[in-house]
Amino acid sequence: MKIYLYPNLDKTHCFEYTTATYERLRKNGAKLFMDRCYKHVFGKLDITFCSEDECVKQCDMIIAIGGDGTILKCSLKGCEFEKPILGINCGRLGFMASLEHSQLELLDKLFSGEYTLSRRMMLNVNVECGCENKSYTALNDVAVTKADDCKIADFEVSKNGRLISSLRADGVILSTATGSTAYSMSAGGPIIEPEMKCIEFTQICAHSLFARSMILSEDSVMKVKCHTNSGSHAIVSVDGNNVFRLSAEDTVIVSKSKYFVEIIDISGGSFFSSINKKLMQPLKESAEDGI
C-alpha cells in the first residue's frame, strides 16, 4: 500500500504523532511518500520525497495529520486525483478526522480493509469581478461578509435566478453538509449528516427576528450580491483560505461541484462520536460541575 503523509507541523506535537504514524504504517509494510519540503525534518526516515502532485498521483490514499484545516487543504488534491483521505486529529474539534492521535493502533485496519468511505459533496465557487472571473472548489463553505471599513451591508441571495432573501446582515454563509459543523454552526445553523447532498444558507447577525437557515437542494445555483456604503467593501472567503475583497458590482455564484472527496472512517460512526464527545460532552461535564 502506498500512502502520502501530509503533516501540519504548526500543530503541537505533530512531529511526534507523524513519527508514530510512520512507524505504525511501516510495520504493516506501507510505502510512504511526503512532500520534499519536509525532507529536512523527516529525511532520516524511509520515506520517498517528491513534489506534492507526484506524491498524490502515486499514493493509494492520503493521511492528513493535523486538524480539520489540514484536511481541507488536502481535499483539493484528493478530489483532483480521486484519492481518499484519512484524518488524524492533532487539534481540538476535528469533525472530519477519523482518528485521534491516541488511536494510532487502529491504522492496522487500513491493511485489512476494515474501513468505510464517506463521500462528501463539494462546492464550485465562481466570483465575477468585472471582466475577471475567479473559480474555486470548497469542501466546507463560502462566506460573504462585510469588511472592516463597512458599517452597513445589504445582501441579495437568489436560487436559480429567483430572489429568496434580501437582508441587512454582517454576512451570509453557503455551506455543504460537511461544512455545517464549521462557520455555519457557529452562526446558528443546524448540524447536517455529512453525506447529505445539499447547500445550507445561513445568515450572520441578520437585522431580523426571523433569521433562520435554509437547506436547499444539491442542484441549486446560488448567487450572492452585497451592497455596501460608499467606499467600503465586502469580503469573500472560500474554506477560510482564499480571501479577497469584493466591489459593489461583483457576484458570487455557488453550485454543486463535479468533484467530491472521500473521507476514510476507521472507527465507525466517527462523525456522531465527534458530535457527542466534542460538543455535547463538555456541556454535560460543565452541568455536572455546577458551572
N, C-alpha and C positions, 0 to 999 in steps of 0.2 A: 504494500500500500504506500502511495506517495502523498505526503501531507505538507502543505505550506503553513508554516508558523508565522503569525502576524502579532508580535507583542507591542503593547503600548508602554514603553519604559517610563513614561511620565507617571504611571500608577505606582503607588507604594508597593514594594515587594514584588513587582512584576518580574524582575530579573530572576529572583529565586523561584517563582512559580513557573516561569518559562523553562528554566533548567530542569525542574522536577517533571514538567510535561515532556520535555525532550527525553529524559531518562525512561519514563514510562512507555513512550512510543517506540523508542529504540529497542527496549526489552521485548517488544512484540514484533520486531523486525521491520519497522516502518523506515522508509527512505524520506528524509526530511529536507525541506527547502526553506530558504529565508532570503529576504531582500539583501543585496550586497551592502546596503548602508549599515547593517548590523554586524558586519564581519569583524569590526574592531572590538565588538563586545562578546560575540559568541564564536569567534574564529577558531578556538581550540576544540570545539565540539565537531562531531561528524555530521556536518550539515553542508549541503550544496548551496552556495551563494550565487545569485544571479539577479537579473532585473525583475521587477515585480510582475510584469506581463509574462515573462518566461516561467517564473515560479508558478503562477496561476495556470498557465497552459499545461504544464507537466503534471500538476498535482491531481489527486482524486477528490480532495476536499481541503478546506481552509479551516485552521483553528485560530480564532482571534482571542488573544489573552489581554483582557482589559475590562472595559465597561461597555455599555450599550453604544457609546460613541465610537468605540473601536470597531464594533460590528457594523455600524452604519458606514464607516469608511471602507470596510471590506466588501460591503454589499454591492458597491458599484462594479468591482471586478468580478465578484461572484456571479452577478446577474449577466454580465457581458459574456463570460465563458461558461455559464451554467454549471458552476461548482458549488456544492452545499457548504454551509458554514456552521461550525460548532463554536459556541462562545464559552469561555471560561471567565467567570466574573472575578475581577480584582477591585471593583468599585463598590458602590453602596447598593443600588437597586438591581440593575442588571436583569430587566424583564426578558430580554432576548437571549440571555445566556442559559445554556442547558446545565452547566456545572458551576458550583462554587469551587474556589481554589482548594478547599479541604476535601474534595470528592474526586481527586485525580485517578484513584483506583478504578473508577467507572470507565475510564478511557479504554480499558481492555475490551469493552463491549463493541467498540468500533470494529474489532477484528473478528468478532463472532457474528456480526450483523444484527446485534440486539439494540437496534435504534429505529426511530421513525423520522420521517422528513415532514416538516411543516412548511407548506408552500404559501408564500406571502406575496400579496399584490403590491405593486409599486405604482408611483405616480409619474406621469410625464408633465413637465412644467415648461411652458413657453412664456417668456417675458417679451412683450412687444414694446420696444423703446424707440419710438420714432421710426427711422429707416432700418434699425438694427433689431434682430431677433436673437434671443438667447434661450438655449434649451438645456434642461437638466432632468435628472432622474432622482426621485426621492423615495426612500423606504418608509420614513416616518411622516413628515409633514411639510407643508408650505405655510409660512406665516407672513402676512402683510400687516405691518404695524406703523404707527406714526413715529417719525423721528424726533429727536430731542428738540429740534427747532420748531416743532409743530404744536400749536395749542389745541386746535380743533381739527378732527378728521372725519369726513363722511365717506362711508363705503357703500358701493353698489355691488351686489353679488347676484349673478344670474346663472341659471342652469339651462343648457341647450337653447340659449337665446331668450329665455323668459326671466324677467326680474323676480327673484324670490326674497330679496331682503335689501332694504335701504336703511342704513343705520348710522348713527354717530357713536363712535367707539374708539378704544385705543388700538384695535386691530381685529383681524379675523384669521382663523386657522382652518386650513383644509388638510385633513389627515387620512391616512389609511387606518385599517383596524389595528395594525401593528403600532402605529403612532398614537393610538388612543390613550396609551398609558404615559405619554410624554407631555408635551406642552398643553395639548387639548385637555387632559385630565386636570392639570393644574389650573386651567381656566374654567373648570366646572363641567367639562364634557364627560360622557359616560365611558366606561370600560367596555371594549368590544372584543369578542373572541378573535384572536389574531388571524385565523384562516379565513374569516369572512371577507367577501369582496364587496367593498362599499367605499364611499367617500364621506367622511364626517366633517360637518361645517360647524365650527364653534366660534362664538363672539367673545372678544376680550373686553371686559369692563364696559359693556354697552350702556348707553343712556336710555334704558328701557326697563320696565318692570317685568317684561316677558321675554327676556333674552335666554333662549333655550337652544341647545344644539340640535342639529338636524342630521339624520342618517339618510344618505342619498345613494341611489343605485350605482353600480360599477360603470354603467355606460354614460354617466353624467359628464357633460363638458361644462366646467365651471369657469366663469370669468369674474375677475375682481378688478374694480377700479377704485382709486382713492382720490378724493378731492380735499385738498388742504388749503389753509390760508396762504395768502400771497408770500412767496419767498421761502416757504417751508416744504418739507418733503415727507414721503413715506419710505419705508424700508421693506424689502422682501428678503426672507431667509428660507433657504432650502435645506432641510435637515440640519439647520444650525451651522452649516459650513459655508455655503455660498451666500454672502450677504452684500447687498448693494442698494443704492438709493433709486427711488422711482420719482418721476416727474408727474404732473397732473394728468397728462395725456397717455401715460403708459398703462398697459393692460397685462394682467397676469392670467394665463389660461392653464387650467389644471384638468387632466383627464387620466384615465387608466393607462398605464404604460404597457408596452408589448413585453417588457421584461418582468421577471419575477425572481424572488430569492427563496431558496430552500434552506430552512434552519434545522439543524440536526438536534433531535431531542433524545438524549440517552436515558435520563432519569424517569421519563414517563410523566406526562402532565405537568411539566416544569413551569408552564405559564401560570396555571392555577395555584401551584405551590408557591410561586413568587408573590402572587397577589395576597395569599393568606399570610405568608411569613413576613413580607416586607411592607405591606400596607396595613393589614388587619391586626397582626400580632402586636406591633408596637402600641396600637391603641388599647388592646386588651391589657398589656403589661402596665400601661400608664393608669388605666382604671383600677387595676388591682393594687397599685402602689398608692392610690388615692390622689393622683395628680389630676 
